[in-house]
């Protein structure tokens, strides 16, 4: 790994994102808008406040994963189709520097997204839990980084932006269905519960729910560490899988 190439990649990606106002708006404002929509949906229903509190706690993990996956996979595929990656391969840059640079750049955006979402929930929508704001932000940011790493991984096997988006039902939808939002994981059939045990979103949701009930604790730390390990592993696989030529 060469820090010079890595930091140069981070700077280039952030400057490109800065020039793309629509992408910035999607990353930062879409989770806030969706959370606000859920809030007004449940605010007028019986027990709606408690239900929204539970749903919003889970969505702190779900939204960053989905949105960062979409943004990263499409952006990376766009870079490849524009010939940017092939020009970079003519330099001495290593796959790890390239993927790491994209991961850091989009990771910074994931942190900003998570912080804005958590502060909106706490101070504008009035969601109070036992979880400190920084714990919720950390969980959301790491989940967003998992989305980034999966997006980079999916783009390595796609030839077009549309193909990159088509991987969402394969990589993201099963995690959403089995994370415990629709049915508690303990109530799932054995086979599905075993599958959920190897999906990173399950641990992110468990960490968010546990933190909302008891604050920071050993189990929360363990689940966060597992999510971080997933993110790093996916980034390494993406680096190894990244082709040097556009198919």
Backbone as CSV, one residue per row, in Angstrom:
resi,resn,N_x,N_y,N_z,CA_x,CA_y,CA_z,C_x,C_y,C_z
1,UNK,0.843,-1.197,0.000,0.000,0.000,0.000,0.879,1.248,0.000
2,UNK,0.541,2.210,-0.861,1.254,3.477,-0.953,0.331,4.598,-0.477
3,UNK,0.631,5.224,0.671,-0.250,6.276,1.200,-0.466,7.419,0.219
4,UNK,0.538,7.721,-0.599,0.403,8.819,-1.562,-0.705,8.525,-2.566
5,UNK,-0.697,7.336,-3.144,-1.729,6.963,-4.112,-3.097,6.863,-3.442
6,UNK,-3.119,6.320,-2.229,-4.397,6.173,-1.527,-5.026,7.534,-1.264
7,UNK,-4.236,8.480,-0.724,-4.770,9.809,-0.410,-5.139,10.571,-1.679
8,UNK,-4.375,10.366,-2.739,-4.712,11.014,-4.011,-6.052,10.512,-4.539
9,UNK,-6.303,9.217,-4.381,-7.589,8.651,-4.803,-8.727,9.201,-3.961
10,UNK,-8.508,9.293,-2.651,-9.529,9.863,-1.757,-9.868,11.286,-2.190
11,UNK,-8.849,12.093,-2.432,-9.063,13.488,-2.829,-9.818,13.574,-4.146
12,UNK,-9.431,12.758,-5.122,-10.082,12.796,-6.431,-11.553,12.419,-6.338
13,UNK,-11.862,11.364,-5.591,-13.251,10.918,-5.472,-14.093,11.960,-4.743
14,UNK,-13.554,12.553,-3.676,-14.302,13.568,-2.932,-14.559,14.801,-3.792
15,UNK,-13.586,15.197,-4.614,-13.788,16.340,-5.504,-14.854,16.032,-6.553
16,UNK,-14.870,14.803,-7.051,-15.899,14.413,-8.010,-17.278,14.430,-7.363
17,UNK,-17.360,13.934,-6.137,-18.642,13.949,-5.434,-19.092,15.375,-5.149
18,UNK,-18.147,16.242,-4.806,-18.479,17.642,-4.535,-19.101,18.310,-5.751
19,UNK,-18.631,17.928,-6.933,-19.166,18.510,-8.164,-20.511,17.910,-8.560
20,UNK,-20.859,16.775,-7.968,-22.119,16.092,-8.291,-23.121,16.367,-7.171
21,UNK,-23.851,17.465,-7.305,-24.766,17.897,-6.244,-25.894,16.896,-6.011
22,UNK,-26.335,16.229,-7.063,-27.427,15.262,-6.898,-26.985,14.066,-6.057
23,UNK,-25.763,13.621,-6.268,-25.262,12.500,-5.461,-25.117,12.900,-4.001
24,UNK,-24.615,14.109,-3.768,-24.491,14.601,-2.393,-25.862,14.657,-1.732
25,UNK,-26.854,15.165,-2.468,-28.204,15.259,-1.914,-28.770,13.880,-1.615
26,UNK,-28.527,12.918,-2.513,-29.040,11.566,-2.291,-28.399,10.939,-1.064
27,UNK,-27.093,11.081,-0.929,-26.388,10.471,0.193,-26.810,11.090,1.518
28,UNK,-26.893,12.425,1.573,-27.112,13.101,2.848,-28.586,13.284,3.199
29,UNK,-29.411,13.572,2.201,-30.789,13.962,2.499,-31.800,12.834,2.356
30,UNK,-31.515,11.829,1.533,-32.481,10.744,1.347,-32.817,10.029,2.653
31,UNK,-31.836,9.653,3.501,-32.198,8.994,4.766,-33.044,9.877,5.670
32,UNK,-32.735,11.173,5.705,-33.514,12.101,6.531,-34.948,12.188,6.021
33,UNK,-35.109,12.281,4.701,-36.450,12.356,4.122,-37.238,11.079,4.387
34,UNK,-36.594,9.930,4.257,-37.283,8.659,4.489,-37.657,8.495,5.958
35,UNK,-36.768,8.877,6.856,-37.082,8.812,8.286,-38.252,9.729,8.624
36,UNK,-38.269,10.919,8.044,-39.371,11.851,8.288,-40.685,11.292,7.760
37,UNK,-40.626,10.619,6.610,-41.825,9.991,6.057,-42.363,8.930,7.005
38,UNK,-41.487,8.072,7.516,-41.908,7.062,8.492,-42.508,7.716,9.734
39,UNK,-41.906,8.796,10.178,-42.383,9.481,11.386,-43.824,9.947,11.208
40,UNK,-44.118,10.597,10.085,-45.474,11.105,9.869,-46.457,9.987,9.553
41,UNK,-45.979,8.884,9.022,-46.848,7.731,8.791,-47.365,7.157,10.106
42,UNK,-46.498,7.083,11.106,-46.851,6.418,12.360,-47.310,7.379,13.453
43,UNK,-47.137,8.679,13.253,-47.425,9.633,14.329,-48.899,9.681,14.708
44,UNK,-49.785,9.353,13.768,-51.220,9.454,14.046,-51.867,8.110,14.359
45,UNK,-51.077,7.050,14.489,-51.627,5.728,14.772,-51.453,5.378,16.239
46,UNK,-52.331,4.510,16.788,-52.168,4.074,18.174,-50.814,3.384,18.365
47,UNK,-50.147,3.751,19.418,-48.814,3.202,19.726,-47.809,3.485,18.615
48,UNK,-48.120,4.482,17.803,-47.247,4.782,16.674,-45.881,5.283,17.092
49,UNK,-45.830,6.018,18.203,-44.548,6.562,18.659,-43.561,5.459,19.002
50,UNK,-44.033,4.448,19.745,-43.154,3.347,20.120,-42.762,2.521,18.899
51,UNK,-43.717,2.329,17.988,-43.428,1.561,16.779,-42.389,2.272,15.918
52,UNK,-42.543,3.591,15.777,-41.567,4.349,14.996,-40.195,4.312,15.656
53,UNK,-40.174,4.335,16.972,-38.898,4.267,17.700,-38.152,2.983,17.353
54,UNK,-38.882,1.867,17.315,-38.254,0.582,16.983,-37.814,0.541,15.529
55,UNK,-38.705,0.981,14.639,-38.388,0.941,13.209,-37.215,1.857,12.878
56,UNK,-37.214,3.049,13.453,-36.126,3.987,13.163,-34.793,3.461,13.670
57,UNK,-34.821,2.736,14.786,-33.588,2.141,15.305,-33.013,1.139,14.317
58,UNK,-33.884,0.338,13.710,-33.432,-0.633,12.712,-32.982,0.074,11.435
59,UNK,-33.733,1.091,11.026,-33.417,1.782,9.782,-32.107,2.549,9.851
60,UNK,-31.636,2.859,11.056,-30.318,3.471,11.202,-29.253,2.588,10.564
61,UNK,-29.481,1.283,10.611,-28.542,0.346,9.991,-28.901,0.051,8.536
62,UNK,-30.189,0.024,8.218,-30.628,-0.415,6.886,-30.366,0.644,5.812
63,UNK,-30.768,1.884,6.073,-30.658,2.922,5.047,-29.223,3.158,4.572
64,UNK,-28.247,3.309,5.479,-26.871,3.520,4.990,-26.362,2.375,4.123
65,UNK,-26.708,1.143,4.490,-26.268,-0.008,3.702,-26.795,0.081,2.280
66,UNK,-28.094,0.311,2.131,-28.707,0.328,0.807,-28.219,1.502,-0.033
67,UNK,-28.234,2.702,0.546,-27.903,3.889,-0.234,-26.429,3.930,-0.617
68,UNK,-25.551,3.580,0.315,-24.124,3.604,-0.003,-23.764,2.501,-0.998
69,UNK,-24.467,1.383,-0.933,-24.252,0.329,-1.932,-24.587,0.844,-3.326
70,UNK,-25.748,1.464,-3.464,-26.171,1.965,-4.770,-25.208,3.020,-5.303
71,UNK,-24.865,3.997,-4.452,-24.002,5.080,-4.895,-22.624,4.567,-5.295
72,UNK,-22.058,3.682,-4.489,-20.701,3.210,-4.755,-20.639,2.337,-6.002
73,UNK,-21.567,1.401,-6.129,-21.531,0.490,-7.279,-21.720,1.244,-8.586
74,UNK,-22.652,2.195,-8.610,-22.895,2.958,-9.834,-21.712,3.872,-10.150
75,UNK,-21.186,4.549,-9.131,-20.056,5.459,-9.349,-18.829,4.713,-9.854
76,UNK,-18.537,3.572,-9.250,-17.362,2.800,-9.664,-17.523,2.290,-11.095
77,UNK,-18.724,1.851,-11.436,-18.952,1.364,-12.793,-18.854,2.502,-13.802
78,UNK,-19.322,3.678,-13.406,-19.216,4.850,-14.278,-17.746,5.206,-14.539
79,UNK,-16.924,5.089,-13.488,-15.491,5.350,-13.633,-14.858,4.375,-14.627
80,UNK,-15.256,3.119,-14.536,-14.689,2.117,-15.445,-15.122,2.389,-16.888
81,UNK,-16.404,2.671,-17.083,-16.902,2.900,-18.438,-16.306,4.161,-19.067
82,UNK,-15.962,5.138,-18.231,-15.361,6.373,-18.738,-13.874,6.214,-19.046
83,UNK,-13.315,5.067,-18.687,-11.900,4.832,-18.951,-10.972,5.328,-17.868
84,UNK,-11.536,5.866,-16.777,-10.697,6.399,-15.698,-9.841,5.313,-15.063
85,UNK,-10.443,4.161,-14.816,-9.702,3.091,-14.149,-8.572,2.564,-15.025
86,UNK,-8.843,2.417,-16.321,-7.792,1.912,-17.205,-6.618,2.881,-17.283
87,UNK,-6.898,4.187,-17.219,-5.798,5.161,-17.199,-5.007,5.056,-15.903
88,UNK,-5.719,4.799,-14.799,-5.025,4.652,-13.517,-4.140,3.412,-13.496
89,UNK,-4.591,2.357,-14.182,-3.794,1.126,-14.188,-2.471,1.298,-14.925
90,UNK,-2.330,2.355,-15.731,-1.050,2.597,-16.406,-0.020,3.204,-15.465
91,UNK,-0.452,3.619,-14.271,0.467,4.139,-13.260,0.883,2.997,-12.338
92,UNK,1.579,3.346,-11.286,2.050,2.331,-10.336,1.051,2.063,-9.212
93,UNK,-0.165,2.565,-9.344,-1.150,2.384,-8.280,-1.488,0.903,-8.116
94,UNK,-1.634,0.489,-6.872,-1.984,-0.895,-6.552,-3.492,-1.003,-6.345
95,UNK,-4.018,-2.193,-6.553,-5.454,-2.405,-6.343,-5.880,-1.974,-4.941
96,UNK,-5.064,-2.284,-3.943,-5.417,-1.944,-2.563,-5.497,-0.432,-2.385
97,UNK,-4.578,0.314,-3.020,-4.615,1.772,-2.930,-5.884,2.324,-3.574
98,UNK,-6.252,1.764,-4.723,-7.433,2.244,-5.441,-8.709,1.945,-4.666
99,UNK,-8.897,0.682,-4.297,-10.108,0.303,-3.570,-10.132,0.963,-2.197
100,UNK,-8.972,1.025,-1.535,-8.910,1.691,-0.236,-9.265,3.160,-0.336
101,UNK,-8.813,3.823,-1.409,-9.143,5.232,-1.594,-10.628,5.455,-1.785
102,UNK,-11.248,4.616,-2.614,-12.698,4.706,-2.785,-13.414,4.407,-1.469
103,UNK,-12.924,3.393,-0.750,-13.544,3.037,0.522,-13.478,4.166,1.528
104,UNK,-12.326,4.829,1.626,-12.172,5.940,2.570,-13.049,7.118,2.160
105,UNK,-13.048,7.454,0.868,-13.835,8.595,0.396,-15.325,8.390,0.650
106,UNK,-15.838,7.243,0.244,-17.256,6.979,0.478,-17.526,6.712,1.955
107,UNK,-16.522,6.224,2.683,-16.679,6.065,4.127,-16.877,7.402,4.814
108,UNK,-16.158,8.429,4.356,-16.348,9.780,4.898,-17.774,10.248,4.651
109,UNK,-18.277,9.980,3.455,-19.659,10.348,3.153,-20.633,9.551,4.011
110,UNK,-20.312,8.289,4.287,-21.181,7.469,5.139,-21.239,8.026,6.553
111,UNK,-20.110,8.521,7.064,-20.091,9.124,8.404,-20.960,10.378,8.425
112,UNK,-20.805,11.237,7.399,-21.616,12.452,7.331,-23.101,12.114,7.229
113,UNK,-23.429,11.138,6.398,-24.814,10.693,6.257,-25.370,10.198,7.583
114,UNK,-24.604,9.379,8.273,-25.052,8.775,9.530,-25.249,9.829,10.605
115,UNK,-24.304,10.766,10.694,-24.402,11.815,11.712,-25.641,12.667,11.494
116,UNK,-25.896,13.057,10.249,-27.075,13.873,9.950,-28.357,13.108,10.250
117,UNK,-28.401,11.832,9.918,-29.590,11.019,10.157,-29.860,10.854,11.650
118,UNK,-28.818,10.557,12.423,-28.985,10.342,13.863,-29.392,11.633,14.560
119,UNK,-28.772,12.751,14.207,-29.121,14.029,14.829,-30.549,14.440,14.477
120,UNK,-30.987,14.144,13.256,-32.369,14.435,12.871,-33.347,13.621,13.705
121,UNK,-33.064,12.341,13.867,-33.935,11.486,14.676,-34.015,11.974,16.112
122,UNK,-32.875,12.333,16.668,-32.826,12.669,18.090,-33.394,14.052,18.386
123,UNK,-33.026,15.036,17.573,-33.339,16.419,17.931,-34.501,17.020,17.150
124,UNK,-34.825,16.481,15.980,-35.957,16.997,15.223,-37.191,16.116,15.353
125,UNK,-36.992,14.808,15.363,-38.124,13.885,15.451,-38.344,13.364,16.863
126,UNK,-37.468,13.711,17.786,-37.684,13.410,19.202,-37.572,11.955,19.591
127,UNK,-36.746,11.173,18.899,-36.561,9.763,19.242,-35.496,9.661,20.328
128,UNK,-35.902,9.242,21.519,-34.982,9.106,22.646,-34.795,7.631,22.976
129,UNK,-33.545,7.194,23.034,-33.224,5.822,23.423,-32.065,5.859,24.411
130,UNK,-31.687,4.680,24.896,-30.545,4.589,25.803,-29.217,4.730,25.065
131,UNK,-29.258,4.665,23.767,-28.033,4.743,22.972,-27.554,6.187,22.869
132,UNK,-26.273,6.408,23.134,-25.685,7.720,22.908,-25.646,8.003,21.405
133,UNK,-25.684,9.285,21.064,-25.732,9.644,19.645,-24.521,9.117,18.886
134,UNK,-23.368,9.098,19.550,-22.162,8.671,18.838,-22.155,7.163,18.594
135,UNK,-22.827,6.399,19.479,-22.920,4.956,19.263,-23.785,4.679,18.035
136,UNK,-24.943,5.347,17.975,-25.828,5.168,16.820,-25.136,5.597,15.529
137,UNK,-24.402,6.707,15.599,-23.678,7.182,14.416,-22.616,6.182,13.989
138,UNK,-21.905,5.605,14.957,-20.867,4.619,14.646,-21.463,3.389,13.973
139,UNK,-22.584,2.902,14.508,-23.239,1.727,13.919,-23.680,2.024,12.491
140,UNK,-24.312,3.186,12.300,-24.782,3.556,10.963,-23.618,3.727,9.995
141,UNK,-22.525,4.337,10.467,-21.376,4.580,9.594,-20.707,3.274,9.168
142,UNK,-20.551,2.342,10.112,-19.931,1.061,9.765,-20.827,0.275,8.811
143,UNK,-22.148,0.363,9.027,-23.065,-0.302,8.101,-22.982,0.334,6.715
144,UNK,-22.858,1.670,6.686,-22.658,2.344,5.410,-21.374,1.905,4.731
145,UNK,-20.321,1.677,5.528,-19.054,1.204,4.968,-19.196,-0.212,4.407
146,UNK,-20.040,-1.029,5.044,-20.330,-2.353,4.475,-21.000,-2.189,3.110
147,UNK,-21.942,-1.239,3.019,-22.573,-0.960,1.731,-21.561,-0.510,0.689
148,UNK,-20.604,0.334,1.112,-19.542,0.780,0.203,-18.721,-0.406,-0.292
149,UNK,-18.307,-1.260,0.630,-17.460,-2.398,0.255,-18.208,-3.381,-0.641
150,UNK,-19.490,-3.608,-0.361,-20.284,-4.481,-1.228,-20.502,-3.842,-2.600
151,UNK,-20.668,-2.517,-2.623,-20.811,-1.824,-3.899,-19.563,-1.936,-4.751
152,UNK,-18.400,-1.792,-4.121,-17.143,-1.961,-4.846,-16.984,-3.395,-5.340
153,UNK,-17.401,-4.340,-4.500,-17.302,-5.750,-4.878,-18.223,-6.070,-6.051
154,UNK,-19.448,-5.578,-6.002,-20.400,-5.867,-7.085,-19.955,-5.236,-8.396
155,UNK,-19.355,-4.048,-8.329,-18.919,-3.377,-9.558,-17.790,-4.129,-10.248
156,UNK,-17.052,-4.932,-9.477,-15.955,-5.703,-10.068,-16.463,-6.783,-11.016
157,UNK,-17.716,-7.193,-10.836,-18.266,-8.276,-11.653,-19.325,-7.783,-12.636
158,UNK,-19.530,-6.465,-12.704,-20.546,-5.902,-13.591,-19.883,-5.212,-14.775
159,UNK,-20.587,-5.187,-15.899,-20.077,-4.525,-17.100,-20.750,-3.187,-17.341
160,UNK,-21.930,-2.980,-16.759,-22.663,-1.731,-16.924,-23.222,-1.293,-15.580
161,UNK,-23.665,-0.028,-15.528,-24.280,0.479,-14.305,-25.544,-0.308,-13.974
162,UNK,-26.301,-0.676,-15.008,-27.534,-1.426,-14.768,-27.235,-2.786,-14.151
163,UNK,-26.188,-3.449,-14.634,-25.813,-4.735,-14.046,-25.383,-4.572,-12.590
164,UNK,-24.719,-3.467,-12.281,-24.319,-3.218,-10.897,-25.545,-3.079,-9.999
165,UNK,-26.568,-2.372,-10.484,-27.794,-2.207,-9.704,-28.530,-3.537,-9.567
166,UNK,-28.435,-4.383,-10.594,-29.126,-5.674,-10.554,-28.614,-6.583,-9.438
167,UNK,-27.431,-6.325,-8.916,-26.907,-7.157,-7.827,-27.540,-6.819,-6.485
168,UNK,-28.304,-5.721,-6.423,-28.930,-5.338,-5.151,-29.851,-6.421,-4.601
169,UNK,-30.744,-7.023,-5.425,-31.593,-8.093,-4.870,-30.801,-9.280,-4.347
170,UNK,-29.621,-9.515,-4.889,-28.815,-10.657,-4.456,-28.024,-10.356,-3.188
171,UNK,-27.437,-9.167,-3.107,-26.533,-8.848,-2.006,-27.202,-8.116,-0.847
172,UNK,-28.258,-7.354,-1.123,-28.847,-6.492,-0.094,-30.214,-6.978,0.373
173,UNK,-31.093,-7.354,-0.561,-32.462,-7.718,-0.194,-32.528,-8.868,0.812
174,UNK,-31.775,-9.966,0.646,-31.832,-11.033,1.662,-31.438,-10.539,3.054
175,UNK,-30.487,-9.620,3.121,-30.093,-9.085,4.420,-31.235,-8.300,5.056
176,UNK,-31.947,-7.529,4.226,-33.090,-6.760,4.730,-34.194,-7.683,5.243
177,UNK,-34.469,-8.747,4.507,-35.552,-9.659,4.884,-35.231,-10.457,6.143
178,UNK,-33.952,-10.745,6.375,-33.567,-11.646,7.466,-32.895,-10.938,8.634
179,UNK,-32.861,-9.600,8.627,-32.127,-8.879,9.670,-32.887,-8.777,10.986
180,UNK,-34.177,-9.111,10.978,-34.970,-9.024,12.198,-36.008,-7.926,12.182
181,UNK,-36.088,-7.156,11.100,-37.078,-6.086,11.015,-38.478,-6.640,10.821
182,UNK,-38.644,-7.574,9.901,-39.966,-8.119,9.596,-40.371,-9.199,10.592
183,UNK,-39.442,-10.079,10.913,-39.667,-11.165,11.869,-38.435,-11.253,12.763
184,UNK,-38.623,-11.349,14.092,-37.449,-11.522,14.960,-36.613,-12.710,14.505
185,UNK,-35.312,-12.559,14.529,-34.428,-13.609,14.020,-34.610,-14.928,14.771
186,UNK,-34.929,-14.855,16.056,-35.127,-16.077,16.839,-36.355,-16.854,16.392
187,UNK,-37.295,-16.169,15.709,-38.518,-16.828,15.248,-38.395,-17.362,13.823
188,UNK,-37.272,-17.138,13.180,-37.082,-17.634,11.818,-36.896,-19.149,11.821
189,UNK,-37.274,-19.817,10.734,-36.935,-21.246,10.604,-35.425,-21.436,10.733
190,UNK,-35.032,-22.622,11.158,-33.620,-22.874,11.454,-32.708,-22.514,10.286
191,UNK,-33.088,-22.932,9.076,-32.227,-22.685,7.918,-32.049,-21.187,7.682
192,UNK,-33.152,-20.441,7.749,-33.069,-18.999,7.527,-32.308,-18.315,8.655
193,UNK,-32.457,-18.811,9.870,-31.709,-18.228,10.989,-30.210,-18.445,10.809
194,UNK,-29.842,-19.626,10.312,-28.420,-19.888,10.044,-27.896,-18.949,8.952
195,UNK,-28.719,-18.727,7.930,-28.313,-17.802,6.870,-28.138,-16.393,7.434
196,UNK,-29.083,-15.973,8.277,-29.001,-14.625,8.850,-27.758,-14.447,9.707
197,UNK,-27.253,-15.552,10.249,-26.068,-15.469,11.109,-24.788,-15.153,10.342
198,UNK,-24.821,-15.279,9.018,-23.630,-14.963,8.224,-23.836,-13.697,7.390
199,UNK,-24.870,-12.926,7.701,-25.144,-11.686,6.990,-24.799,-10.499,7.881
200,UNK,-24.017,-9.549,7.396,-23.554,-8.441,8.248,-24.661,-7.552,8.783
201,UNK,-25.742,-7.351,8.007,-26.803,-6.464,8.473,-27.464,-7.000,9.737
202,UNK,-27.492,-8.324,9.911,-28.073,-8.910,11.120,-27.346,-8.414,12.359
203,UNK,-26.032,-8.346,12.297,-25.241,-7.903,13.448,-25.365,-6.394,13.653
204,UNK,-25.502,-5.646,12.560,-25.695,-4.205,12.686,-27.033,-3.891,13.351
205,UNK,-28.082,-4.600,12.941,-29.402,-4.393,13.546,-29.392,-4.827,15.006
206,UNK,-28.763,-5.962,15.299,-28.659,-6.410,16.693,-27.942,-5.364,17.542
207,UNK,-26.868,-4.789,17.008,-26.125,-3.770,17.746,-26.986,-2.536,17.984
208,UNK,-27.731,-2.107,16.956,-28.575,-0.920,17.090,-29.692,-1.138,18.108
209,UNK,-30.343,-2.297,18.058,-31.434,-2.582,18.989,-30.922,-2.723,20.418
210,UNK,-29.807,-3.435,20.588,-29.249,-3.622,21.925,-28.790,-2.287,22.512
211,UNK,-28.153,-1.457,21.688,-27.708,-0.148,22.164,-28.885,0.742,22.537
212,UNK,-29.997,0.630,21.806,-31.173,1.450,22.115,-31.804,1.064,23.440
213,UNK,-31.590,-0.192,23.870,-32.184,-0.664,25.132,-31.255,-0.473,26.325
214,UNK,-29.963,-0.717,26.124,-29.038,-0.737,27.269,-27.857,0.207,27.125
215,UNK,-27.734,0.876,25.978,-26.551,1.689,25.759,-25.374,0.823,25.339
216,UNK,-24.186,1.378,25.435,-22.997,0.640,25.043,-22.742,-0.501,26.020
217,UNK,-22.417,-1.657,25.489,-22.162,-2.842,26.305,-21.316,-3.821,25.529
218,UNK,-20.981,-4.929,26.176,-20.085,-5.896,25.548,-20.660,-6.446,24.251
219,UNK,-21.950,-6.804,24.263,-22.547,-7.390,23.068,-22.608,-6.387,21.926
220,UNK,-22.864,-5.122,22.254,-22.875,-4.081,21.226,-21.495,-3.946,20.591
221,UNK,-20.467,-3.934,21.431,-19.090,-3.817,20.929,-18.736,-5.009,20.044
222,UNK,-19.129,-6.208,20.468,-18.844,-7.415,19.686,-19.519,-7.336,18.320
223,UNK,-20.793,-6.946,18.300,-21.518,-6.862,17.026,-20.916,-5.801,16.107
224,UNK,-20.501,-4.663,16.681,-19.859,-3.622,15.876,-18.545,-4.136,15.294
225,UNK,-17.783,-4.864,16.106,-16.510,-5.422,15.633,-16.731,-6.420,14.497
226,UNK,-17.784,-7.221,14.609,-18.103,-8.179,13.540,-18.443,-7.434,12.250
227,UNK,-19.222,-6.361,12.360,-19.568,-5.565,11.176,-18.317,-4.958,10.544
228,UNK,-17.416,-4.454,11.376,-16.172,-3.882,10.856,-15.344,-4.943,10.135
229,UNK,-15.323,-6.151,10.686,-14.583,-7.248,10.048,-15.190,-7.595,8.690
230,UNK,-16.524,-7.599,8.608,-17.186,-7.833,7.319,-16.761,-6.772,6.304
231,UNK,-16.785,-5.495,6.724,-16.453,-4.405,5.808,-15.031,-4.540,5.273
232,UNK,-14.076,-4.809,6.157,-12.678,-4.957,5.737,-12.518,-6.163,4.808
233,UNK,-13.189,-7.255,5.147,-13.097,-8.465,4.318,-13.630,-8.218,2.916
234,UNK,-14.786,-7.546,2.820,-15.361,-7.261,1.506,-14.452,-6.331,0.694
235,UNK,-13.820,-5.359,1.361,-12.904,-4.458,0.664,-11.708,-5.221,0.099
236,UNK,-11.181,-6.157,0.878,-10.045,-6.952,0.411,-10.440,-7.826,-0.779
237,UNK,-11.619,-8.441,-0.701,-12.087,-9.268,-1.817,-12.310,-8.401,-3.054
238,UNK,-12.858,-7.191,-2.852,-13.069,-6.281,-3.982,-11.743,-5.903,-4.631
239,UNK,-10.720,-5.660,-3.805,-9.401,-5.308,-4.339,-8.814,-6.452,-5.161
240,UNK,-8.980,-7.670,-4.677,-8.447,-8.828,-5.393,-9.231,-9.124,-6.670
241,UNK,-10.511,-8.752,-6.684,-11.384,-9.089,-7.819,-11.414,-8.011,-8.888
242,UNK,-10.896,-6.816,-8.589,-11.018,-5.698,-9.517,-10.254,-5.965,-10.813
243,UNK,-10.958,-6.015,-11.954,-10.268,-6.266,-13.230,-9.492,-5.038,-13.687
244,UNK,-8.422,-5.261,-14.430,-7.611,-4.159,-14.942,-8.084,-3.669,-16.311
245,UNK,-9.012,-4.383,-16.910,-9.524,-3.965,-18.213,-11.039,-3.990,-18.194
246,UNK,-11.656,-3.064,-18.914,-13.108,-3.019,-19.018,-13.580,-4.144,-19.919
247,UNK,-14.545,-4.916,-19.419,-15.043,-6.038,-20.216,-16.041,-5.544,-21.259
